[in-house]
Amino acid sequence: MYSILLSAGWPIWPLLIISILGLAIAIERAWYLRQIYILPKQVLETAFGLANQLATQKSISAEEIGRLAQSSPAAPLLACVLLEKFAGNNADTALEEIQALAQNTFLKLDRYLGALATIATVAPLLGLFGTVIGMIEIFGSQGAIAGNVGSPQQLAHGISVALYNTAFGLLIAIPALAAWRGLRAMANQRQRECEEFTRQIFKKLYPSNS
């Protein structure tokens, strides 16, 4: 592997750096966007249990809502509905607070996905850049300038730089694009789930405004 990197020349190093960055982003996002992490079953059970108590005018404490808000990344959105009802705010005020908090929650779901999409776009361009560098080394050799065949080693090195960088660029871009599409779908699914569970709790606590 190291010999391949040496044969590909210095243009391969930016590709290697963004490949490591893309892999780290893909692993982190796949771990973060799991449903069991964003909306665990026990968090939903707690949220709907507290909503039922509020709907039936049973007493709950702000500390219970606070603990719920800290239990998962999406829990603050569920807790916001409960807190607005607990504070006695009307449906319009509650809806404004929920919408503002929802934007922050959804930004966390989308975090780093733009960087992954950028890597998928830039990798082929960096590969093309390496190809151009390899072609420059071929035609810029003294033998080529003089109109001769040139050094075989120089020609071989230039060709290897060109082909290796093209291959590495595509090798990085294709998985990065596939990972971005998959993670984008996961983020959208988590967003829909957050919206649906929040809507159900809101409907339970504000039945006349649902």
Helices and strands as residue ranges (DSSP letters): H 2-8, H 12-32, H 35-38, H 41-55, H 62-69, H 75-86, H 91-110, H 113-139, H 142-145, H 152-205, G 207-209
